[in-house]
Amino acid sequence: MKLGIREIAFLLVLAAIPVAAWYFVFEPRNQDIEQSRQEIAKMERTLLRLDQLTTEVGDVREAISEAEVRLADFRQNIPDADEVDDMLAEIHRIGERNALSIASIRALAQSEDQGYAEIPLSIQIEGEFKGIYRFLIDLERLPRIIRVQDLELERNMVESRGRKIDDEVIHGLIDASMTLVIYCEGLRGGDA
């Protein structure tokens, strides 16, 4: 078989068709596929970041909910300003229950900070040491938040000398002065 110009041209056209197809069809398509893969990888990274942020936002929401619950529990331990009188009556009952004589209760300067008020009370009491000790324990067991500051104990020597009650020697009465700080929501209209 002899190859003429016509056969050679036919073979060249026949060989050029796959090369042209690769150059004009397959190569641009491969570039589009690669670009799509890069876009998909970028979107996947974005989705992963969004999932992380969503998880973090969920954690923040959970933390906020938990903080709100703790704040509600804390507020239950802080009386309203109207309930401070009830707290004073309760302090007086605790003193009587422990055989203490409450000489005075004076309200000191009140202060307000971040939505709650501190009402300091100067208290002078007299009684046996055990009674004062039980008084402080009973104050600690109250459901409300009360802080004891400036506790001073002094032995009352005049009442201690040689008195006898039912053949028991009184070892001495104690004069105690302290500052109790009662926490409440908002300042009260009047003094404690």
MOWO-V644435 format. One record per pair of residues at least 24 apart in sequence whose C-alpha atoms are under 8 Angstrom apart, sorted by the first residue. I is the first residue (numbers start at 1). J is the second residue. Records with the same first field share a line. If there is no record, write none. Layout:
I=J / J
//
This chain:
76=144
77=143 / 144 / 145
78=144 / 145 / 183 / 184 / 185
79=144 / 183 / 184 / 185
80=184 / 185 / 186
81=184 / 185 / 186 / 187 / 188
82=188
84=182 / 184 / 192
85=192
88=192
91=139
94=135 / 138 / 139
95=135
98=131 / 132 / 134 / 135
99=127 / 128 / 131
100=125 / 126 / 127 / 128 / 131 / 132
101=125 / 126 / 127
102=126
106=192
107=191 / 192
110=187
111=187
112=186 / 187
115=185 / 186
116=183 / 184 / 185 / 186 / 187
117=183 / 184 / 185 / 186 / 187
118=181 / 182 / 183 / 184
119=181 / 182 / 183 / 184 / 192
120=179 / 180 / 181 / 182
121=179 / 180 / 181 / 182
122=177 / 178 / 179 / 180
123=177 / 178 / 179 / 180
124=175 / 176 / 177 / 178
125=175 / 176 / 177
126=173 / 174 / 175 / 176
127=173 / 174 / 175
128=172 / 173 / 174
129=173 / 174
132=176
145=182 / 183
146=180 / 181 / 182 / 183
147=180 / 181 / 182
148=178 / 179 / 180 / 181
149=178 / 179 / 180 / 181
150=177 / 178 / 179
151=176 / 177 / 178 / 179
152=176 / 177 / 178
153=177
//
